[in-house]
């Protein structure tokens, strides 16, 4: 448009100049009729030429605008980083195809002749399991909206027939985010980290115990977040999980997390955070009563689905957890840990019966031998897999990234386990796990990990029997994964 305006100005100036010249000449010598006609004809010719230039400029500008609009509306298809994507030219709409395969193969080494009271836990399954087998799509709508639809056909111990893993819609208006649907609410450092790039095949048991109260996968809820350069504040109200059996009244809970990065340099950072959840109304499972709350977990592996520590169902008015986060990263070294304090409020507790409290914590670390650093996500303030500087290519002498990992976790679900009053004691068991492993990332899509777990279970018989449910065992697990 500026070009058109300039052309008009040039035409007006030229016309005024010609008229001024003609006026001056007329003032000096009156032209003959033939000379006047010639001059008029010359002026008309110049005006016609200028008009043609203006018309040409209009046409060129219109064509240029048309090309821009066409480019903005054009659909693009790409496979960036192995992820198939479809997007509109202006970026307002997109759809990214997701697929995840995590195949575990494990060998358990247990003592022979374990007591029958342990049940299936005395002979854990040696074999394979598709831990995750996911298909889904996510993307943008009208620039400020994001969405995700994800199905999972994997499982714990056995493969699934397909369940809804995620289905949510999120509105972004920096620095605010509001999400509604079925998803995993933000409730901890390891909780929110992607399982595709995690240090070990499973989250530590302390994380699973805390997130299982009012958060965890498939949870239906409404979440709001404020995300800054160095901080994150998140809060959510949650209900049941998608796919859970129907109850008479669903659970209602709250989840919150606050994170801050107080120190940060070119290749290092310190992460601190707190998190909490509160079940204000447990799910009602029977007419007129029964509001059970259970804390339990499998020993950081899902090839066998047995849960070796469990509080059992405790009739409750509510439950809660408080947690603390701390992490330090320096180049290719990462150390992180979390501590959780958990409690259940009994319903209609008898005389001398108190509300049980439990604790759990873990510390883990990783060292990328090939020098790459694990990525720190600015959207959820958690760590992901390392960047791959040299993707696997034997012809170029490139082998991807290699990482050593170690973890120690303690989950104590015992409370007054030796109390004389049976109604007051909880014999959920204490679980200690030492893990070491090596991760190989050939590229950004594939990952292989070999892990060794030393598991120790210290548990008395919840039924009051004299034979404990304790055992120590070892397990080796190999995971094969691709994820895009």
C-alpha positions in Angstrom: 0.0 0.0 0.0 2.9 2.4 0.7 4.1 1.9 -2.9 0.7 2.8 -4.3 0.5 5.9 -2.2 4.0 6.9 -3.4 3.0 6.5 -7.0 -0.1 8.7 -6.5 2.1 11.4 -4.8 4.5 11.3 -7.8 1.6 11.7 -10.2 0.2 14.6 -8.4 3.6 16.3 -8.1 4.2 15.8 -11.9 0.8 17.1 -12.7 1.3 20.2 -10.5 4.7 20.8 -12.0 3.4 20.6 -15.6 0.5 22.9 -14.8 2.9 25.4 -13.1 5.2 25.3 -16.1 2.3 25.7 -18.5 1.0 28.6 -16.4 4.4 30.3 -16.3 4.7 29.9 -20.1 1.2 31.2 -20.6 2.0 34.2 -18.6 5.0 34.9 -20.9 3.6 33.9 -24.3 0.1 32.8 -25.1 0.4 29.6 -27.0 -1.4 29.0 -30.3 -4.4 26.7 -30.4 -2.2 24.0 -32.0 0.5 24.3 -29.3 -2.2 24.2 -26.5 -3.7 21.1 -28.0 -0.3 19.4 -28.2 0.5 20.3 -24.6 -2.8 18.9 -23.4 -2.3 15.7 -25.4 1.2 15.3 -23.8 -0.3 15.8 -20.3 -3.0 13.2 -21.0 -0.4 10.8 -22.2 1.7 11.2 -19.1 -1.4 10.8 -16.9 -2.3 7.7 -18.7 1.2 6.3 -18.2 1.1 7.1 -14.5 -2.4 5.5 -14.2 -1.0 2.3 -15.9 1.8 2.2 -13.4 -0.6 2.6 -10.5 -2.8 -0.2 -11.9 0.3 -2.5 -12.3 1.3 -1.8 -8.7 -2.2 -2.6 -7.5 -2.2 -5.9 -9.4 1.2 -6.8 -8.1 0.3 -6.0 -4.5 -3.0 -8.0 -4.8 -1.0 -11.0 -6.2 1.5 -10.7 -3.4 -1.2 -10.7 -0.8 -2.9 -13.7 -2.4 0.4 -15.6 -2.3 0.8 -14.8 1.4 -2.7 -15.9 2.2 -2.3 -19.1 0.2 1.0 -19.8 2.0 -0.7 -19.2 5.4 -3.6 -21.5 4.6 -1.5 -24.3 3.0 -1.2 -27.6 4.9 2.2 -28.8 5.7 3.2 -32.4 6.5 6.5 -33.2 8.2 8.3 -36.0 10.1 10.5 -33.9 12.4 12.5 -36.0 14.9 10.6 -39.1 13.8 7.2 -37.6 14.7 4.6 -37.3 11.9 2.9 -33.9 12.0 0.3 -32.1 10.0 -0.1 -28.3 10.4 -1.8 -25.4 8.8 0.6 -22.8 7.2 -0.2 -20.2 9.9 0.5 -22.6 12.7 -3.0 -22.2 14.1 -3.9 -25.9 13.8 -1.8 -29.0 14.1 -2.0 -32.7 14.7 1.0 -34.8 15.9 0.9 -38.6 15.7 2.2 -40.4 18.8 3.2 -44.0 19.2 5.1 -45.6 22.2 6.3 -49.2 22.6 7.9 -50.2 25.9 8.7 -54.0 26.0 10.2 -55.4 29.3 11.8 -58.8 29.7 12.7 -59.7 33.3 14.2 -62.6 35.2 13.5 -62.8 39.0 15.8 -64.5 41.4 13.9 -65.5 44.6 14.5 -67.9 47.4 12.9 -71.3 47.2 10.3 -72.5 49.7 8.9 -69.1 50.6 5.8 -69.3 52.9 2.4 -69.7 51.3 1.2 -66.6 53.2 3.1 -64.5 50.7 0.7 -65.7 47.9 1.6 -65.0 44.3 4.5 -62.9 45.5 6.6 -66.0 46.3 6.9 -66.9 42.6 7.1 -63.7 40.5 6.7 -64.1 36.7 9.8 -64.5 34.6 8.8 -63.3 31.2 7.9 -60.3 29.1 5.3 -57.5 29.2 4.3 -54.7 27.0 4.4 -52.1 29.7 3.2 -49.3 27.4 1.8 -49.7 23.9 0.3 -46.3 23.1 -1.3 -44.6 20.1 -2.5 -41.1 20.1 -2.6 -37.6 18.6 -2.1 -34.1 20.0 -1.7 -30.6 18.7 -3.1 -27.1 18.5 -6.5 -25.5 17.8 -6.9 -21.8 17.0 -3.3 -21.2 18.2 -4.1 -20.9 21.9 -5.8 -24.2 22.5 -3.9 -27.6 22.8 -5.4 -31.1 22.9 -4.4 -34.7 23.4 -6.0 -38.0 22.8 -4.0 -41.1 23.9 -4.9 -44.8 24.1 -2.8 -47.4 25.9 -2.8 -51.1 25.2 -0.1 -52.0 27.7 -0.4 -53.0 31.3 1.1 -54.2 34.6 1.9 -57.9 34.3 -0.5 -58.5 31.4 -1.2 -56.6 28.1 -4.4 -54.6 28.0 -7.3 -54.5 25.5 -7.0 -50.7 25.2 -7.9 -48.0 27.6 -8.2 -44.3 27.6 -4.9 -42.8 28.9 -5.4 -39.2 28.1 -8.2 -37.0 26.7 -7.9 -33.3 27.5 -8.2 -29.7 26.2 -6.0 -26.9 27.4 -6.1 -23.1 26.9 -2.9 -21.1 26.9 -2.7 -17.4 27.6 0.9 -16.8 28.8 1.8 -17.3 31.5 -1.5 -19.1 32.3 -2.6 -22.6 31.3 -6.0 -24.2 32.0 -6.6 -27.9 31.3 -9.7 -30.0 31.6 -10.3 -33.7 30.9 -8.5 -36.9 31.8 -4.7 -36.5 32.4 -2.0 -36.9 35.1 -2.2 -33.7 37.3 1.1 -32.1 38.1 2.0 -33.4 41.6 5.8 -34.0 41.7 9.2 -33.9 40.1 9.3 -37.6 39.0 5.5 -37.7 38.6 5.4 -35.1 35.8 8.5 -36.3 34.0 8.0 -38.3 30.8 8.3 -42.0 31.2 9.9 -42.2 27.7 13.1 -40.5 29.0 13.2 -41.6 32.6 16.3 -42.9 34.4 14.6 -46.3 35.1 11.7 -48.3 33.7 9.4 -47.3 36.4 8.9 -44.3 38.7 10.2 -44.9 42.3 7.6 -46.4 44.6 7.4 -43.3 46.8 6.3 -41.3 43.8 3.6 -43.8 42.9 2.3 -43.9 46.5 1.9 -40.1 46.7 0.5 -39.6 43.2 -2.0 -42.4 43.6 -4.1 -40.5 46.2 -5.6 -37.7 44.1 -3.5 -37.6 40.9 -1.9 -40.3 38.7 -2.7 -41.3 35.1 -6.2 -41.1 33.7 -7.4 -38.8 36.5 -10.4 -36.6 35.5 -9.8 -33.1 36.6 -9.5 -29.3 36.1 -6.0 -27.9 36.4 -4.6 -24.3 36.3 -0.9 -23.4 36.0 1.2 -20.3 36.0 4.6 -20.8 34.3 7.4 -18.3 34.5 11.0 -18.4 33.4 12.1 -19.8 36.9 8.9 -20.8 38.6 5.8 -22.9 38.2 2.6 -22.8 40.3 0.0 -25.5 39.7 -3.3 -26.5 41.3 -6.1 -28.9 40.3 -9.4 -30.3 41.5 -9.7 -34.0 40.7 -12.2 -36.8 40.7 -12.2 -40.5 39.6 -10.0 -42.0 37.0 -11.3 -42.6 33.5 -12.3 -46.3 33.3 -12.7 -46.9 37.0 -15.7 -48.9 38.1 -18.7 -46.8 39.0 -19.2 -45.9 42.6 -22.1 -44.5 44.6 -20.2 -41.2 44.9 -16.9 -40.5 43.2 -13.8 -39.3 45.0 -13.0 -35.6 45.2 -9.5 -34.3 45.7 -7.1 -31.4 45.4 -3.5 -31.4 44.0 -0.9 -28.6 44.1 2.7 -28.0 43.2 5.1 -25.1 43.5 8.6 -25.1 41.9 11.4 -22.6 41.8 14.9 -22.5 40.2 16.9 -20.3 42.6 20.2 -20.8 41.0 21.0 -21.3 37.3 24.1 -21.0 35.2 25.1 -21.7 31.6 25.4 -25.5 32.2 24.0 -26.0 35.7 20.9 -25.4 37.8 19.3 -26.1 41.2 15.7 -27.1 41.4 13.5 -26.9 44.6 9.8 -27.6 45.0 7.0 -28.7 47.2 3.8 -30.6 46.4 0.7 -31.8 48.1 -2.6 -33.6 47.6 -5.7 -34.0 49.6 -8.6 -36.4 49.3 -11.5 -34.6 50.8 -14.1 -37.2 50.0 -13.0 -40.8 49.2 -15.1 -42.8 46.8 -18.2 -44.4 48.3 -18.2 -48.1 47.4 -21.3 -49.3 49.3 -24.7 -48.0 50.1 -24.7 -46.3 53.5 -20.9 -46.3 53.9 -17.5 -47.7 53.0 -15.0 -45.1 51.9 -11.8 -47.2 51.4 -8.4 -45.6 50.9 -5.5 -47.9 50.0 -1.8 -47.2 49.6 0.1 -49.9 47.6 2.6 -50.4 44.9 4.5 -52.9 42.8 8.3 -53.1 43.4 9.3 -50.6 40.6 8.8 -53.2 37.8 5.6 -54.4 36.1 6.5 -57.6 34.4 4.8 -59.2 37.4 1.8 -57.3 38.7 2.0 -58.4 42.3 1.8 -55.7 45.0 4.1 -56.7 47.8 3.4 -53.7 50.1 -0.1 -52.5 50.8 -2.0 -50.9 53.7 -5.1 -52.7 52.7 -8.4 -50.8 52.4 -8.8 -48.4 55.3 -12.3 -46.9 55.8 -11.5 -43.2 55.8 -12.9 -39.7 55.8 -9.9 -38.5 53.8 -6.2 -38.7 53.1 -3.3 -36.4 52.2 0.4 -36.2 51.3 3.1 -33.5 51.6 6.2 -33.7 49.5 9.5 -31.9 48.9 11.7 -31.9 45.8 15.4 -31.2 45.3 17.5 -31.6 42.2 20.9 -30.5 41.0 22.2 -30.7 37.4 25.8 -29.9 36.2 26.4 -30.6 32.5 25.9 -34.4 32.1 25.4 -35.1 35.8 21.9 -35.2 37.4 21.0 -35.9 41.1 17.4 -35.6 42.3 15.3 -36.8 45.2 11.9 -36.4 46.9 10.5 -37.0 50.3 6.8 -37.7 51.0 4.8 -37.7 54.2 1.4 -39.5 53.9 -1.6 -39.9 56.2 -5.0 -41.4 56.2 -7.9 -40.1 58.4 -9.9 -43.1 59.7 -13.7 -43.0 59.7 -15.6 -44.1 62.9 -12.3 -45.0 64.6 -12.8 -46.9 67.9 -11.2 -46.1 71.2 -7.4 -46.2 71.1 -7.4 -46.3 67.3 -5.3 -43.5 65.7 -4.9 -42.2 62.2 -1.9 -43.9 60.5 1.0 -42.0 59.0 3.6 -43.2 56.6 6.8 -41.9 54.9 8.6 -42.6 51.7 11.6 -41.2 49.9 14.1 -41.8 47.1 17.3 -40.4 45.7 18.5 -41.1 42.1 21.1 -39.9 39.7 22.4 -40.3 36.2 25.7 -39.6 34.4 25.7 -39.4 30.6 29.0 -41.0 29.6 29.0 -39.5 26.2 28.7 -35.9 27.6 25.2 -34.8 26.7 23.0 -33.2 29.4 19.5 -34.3 30.2 16.9 -31.7 29.1 15.1 -29.6 31.6 11.6 -28.8 30.5 10.4 -25.2 30.8 6.8 -26.3 30.6 6.6 -28.7 33.5 9.9 -28.1 35.4 11.1 -31.7 35.2 14.0 -33.6 33.5 13.7 -35.6 30.3 16.1 -37.8 28.3 19.4 -36.3 27.1 20.0 -34.5 23.8 21.6 -36.8 21.3 24.6 -35.1 19.8 25.7 -38.0 17.6 22.8 -40.3 16.6 23.6 -44.0 15.9 25.5 -44.3 12.6 28.3 -47.0 12.6 29.6 -45.7 9.3 30.4 -42.4 10.9 31.6 -44.0 14.1 28.6 -42.6 16.0 26.8 -44.6 18.7 24.3 -42.3 20.3 24.2 -41.5 24.0 25.1 -43.8 27.0 24.1 -43.2 30.6 24.7 -44.8 33.9 21.9 -44.6 36.5 21.5 -45.4 40.2 18.6 -45.2 42.6 17.7 -46.0 46.2 14.1 -45.8 47.5 12.4 -46.5 50.8 8.6 -46.9 51.2 7.4 -47.5 54.7 3.7 -48.5 55.0 4.0 -49.8 58.6 2.2 -48.0 61.4 2.2 -49.3 64.9 2.7 -52.7 63.4 3.4 -54.2 66.8 0.6 -52.5 68.6 -1.4 -54.7 71.0 -4.7 -53.3 69.6 -5.1 -54.9 66.3 -7.4 -52.2 64.9 -4.7 -49.6 65.4 -1.9 -51.3 63.5 -1.2 -51.2 59.8 1.2 -53.9 58.5 1.6 -52.5 55.0 5.3 -53.5 54.9 8.6 -51.6 54.4 10.1 -51.9 50.9 13.8 -50.9 50.1 15.1 -51.1 46.6 18.6 -50.5 45.3 18.8 -50.1 41.5 21.6 -49.6 39.0 21.3 -49.5 35.2 22.7 -48.4 31.9 20.7 -46.6 29.3 21.4 -46.4 25.6 19.8 -43.8 23.4 20.7 -44.6 19.8 18.6 -41.5 18.7 15.8 -39.4 19.9 13.2 -42.1 19.1 14.7 -45.4 20.5 16.0 -46.4 23.9 17.4 -49.6 25.5 18.0 -50.0 29.2 19.4 -52.9 31.2 18.7 -52.7 35.0 19.4 -54.6 38.1 17.1 -54.3 41.2 17.8 -55.5 44.7 14.5 -55.6 46.5 14.0 -56.1 50.3 10.5 -56.5 51.7 10.0 -56.4 55.5 6.4 -57.1 56.4 4.4 -58.8 59.1 1.2 -60.8 58.4 -1.6 -58.3 58.2 -4.0 -61.0 59.4 -2.0 -61.4 62.6 -0.4 -64.7 61.8 3.1 -65.6 63.1 4.7 -66.0 59.7 5.9 -62.8 58.1 5.5 -61.9 54.4 9.1 -60.7 54.2 11.5 -61.6 51.4 14.6 -60.4 49.5 15.1 -61.0 45.8 16.9 -59.7 42.8 15.7 -59.0 39.3 17.3 -58.2 35.9 15.2 -56.3 33.4 15.8 -55.3 29.8 13.6 -52.7 28.2 13.3 -52.0 24.5 11.5 -48.8 23.5 10.6 -46.5 20.7 8.6 -43.4 21.2 7.6 -40.6 18.9 
